[in-house]
Amino acid sequence: MWMEKTATNRAETTRQKVTGWLQNDVFPYIGKAAVSTLKPRDVLACVQRMEARGVHESAHRVKQIIGQVLRFAVATGLAEPDVTPDLKRAFTIPAKLSALLLVRPGELRAAEWREMDLDDSVWRIPAAKIKMRHDHARLFCPMSSRAMRVSSVSTAIACAIGSSIDAS
């Protein structure tokens, strides 16, 4: 019902993506559950399965889509209020750094220790990791003093990219 109501707001390729995500990553796990019984942990489990496969951006989009579906269910009287706002804290460190560094979330998740120059407060992102992927491109991302302070930027970055502080 939600898909039909919102279909005209999306391009065909986006509709196909959304349908694929729902069929492959959501319905097999929570598709048979009554909307009114869903809990934040149910949605988080779907998102974490996707993140474990390395599709972080898609996982974030799926969380948003599930939220849209749940808000639609609430608006149409099929469910109680949306459970996805309770998941906000699960995404805070990468989101905070992404905002402070002004990079795309996918670029932050693909960050590697060797790209960080903490002495000069700069992150050198290789062209292969930049959306445009130009051969001559390389993004120099200055890290503000606030970004450097986010729980000691080295610790925050290590958490965000899932690597240890001692990694080289």
N, C-alpha and C positions, 0 to 999 in steps of 0.2 A: 504494500500500500504506500509506504514512504517513497519507494523507488519510483512508482508511477507519478506521484504528486510532484516530485522534484526533478524528474527526467528532463523537462523542458529547460531547466536552468543549467544544464551541463552539455558540453560537447560530446559527440558520440564516443570519442576515445576515452574521455573521462568516465562516461557511463560504463564502458566496458571494463575499465580499471576497477571502479567501485564494485561492480557486479562480481568481478573476479576475486577481489579481496573478501567480499562478503561470503561468496560460495566456498572459497578455499581456507580462509583464516578465521571466520566468525561462525558461520552456520554449523560447521562440524562440532564446535565446542559449546556454543550457547544458543544455537538456532532453535532448538526444541524447547528451551526454557521459556516459561511465561515471562514477558517483559517485566511484570510486577515483582518477580522473584529475583531479578538480577541484582548482584551486589558489586561494589567496586572491584573486589578481588576477581570476579568472573571476567570483567572487562580487562583488567590488568593481565590476567593469565593469557588472554588472546594476544595482547600487545607484546608481552614478554616472549611468547613463542616466535613471533615475527622478528623481534630484536635478536633472538638467539640465532636466527638464520642470517642476520646481518642486514636486514631491510629496515633500518631505523626510520627513515623518512616515511616509508609506507606504513610502518607500525604507528607512527604519530598520526598520520592521516586516518588510519582505521579507528583510532581512539576518537578522533573528531567525528567521524562518520557515525560511530556507535552513539555518540552524544547527540547527534542530529536526529537519529532514529528514535532515541529515548525521549528527546524533547517533543518530537512529533507525536509519540505515543501518549505523552502527558497531555499535550494540547488537544488530542482527540479523545481523551478520557479512557485510554487503554492502559495507562500506568500511572504510578505516583511519580514524584519528581526524579529527574535525571541523577544517576549515581556517578557519572564521570567527573564532576568537579572535585570529588574526593581524591582523584588520582593526580591532581596538579603537583603535589610534592614529589611524585615519582620522577618528574622531569626537570627539577629546579636547577641543579648544578650545570648541566649542559646548556640549558636555556639562558641562565644568567651569564655564563661566559660568552655564549653566542651574541647576546645583546651588547655586552661590554666590548667585544672584539669586532663586532659588526661583520661577522662572517656567516655563511649559511650553516645551518645545523649539520648538514652532511659533511661539510668541510671540517667542522670541529670534531665530529665523530671519527673522521679519517686521519686526524692529527697523529703525528709520530714525534717521539721525544727528540729525534735528531733534527727536526725542523725548528725547534724552540731555541732561541738565543736569549736566555734570561738576563745575561749581563747587559745586552743592548736593548732589552725589553721589546723584542721583535719576533714575530713568527713568520718564517719564510715558507710559504705554501708552494710546492712544486706545481708546474703547469698541469700535470696529469690529474691533479686533484681539484683543479678549478673548473667550474662549469663550462667555460668557453674552451678550455684545453688547447689554447694557441701554443705553438711551439716556442714562441718568444716570451710567452706570458709566465710570470712568476709573481705571486702576490706577496708583498711585504706588509704584514699586518702589525702595526705598532700596538704594543700592549700598554694601555693606560696604567697609571699608578693604582687606580681602583681595581683594574683587572689583576694587577700584580698582587693586590692585597686580598683578593677573593680566596680567603682561607689559605693563604700562601699559594699563589697561582700554580706552583709546581704540583701541589697536592690536588688542587681542583682539576687541573688538566689531567693528571694521572687517573683520577676518578672518572672523568668524562671519557677518556680514551681507553680505559681499562688496562692501563699499564702501570708497572711499579715505578716508584720515584727513582730507583737506581738504574732504570733501563737506559741504555745508551743509544 
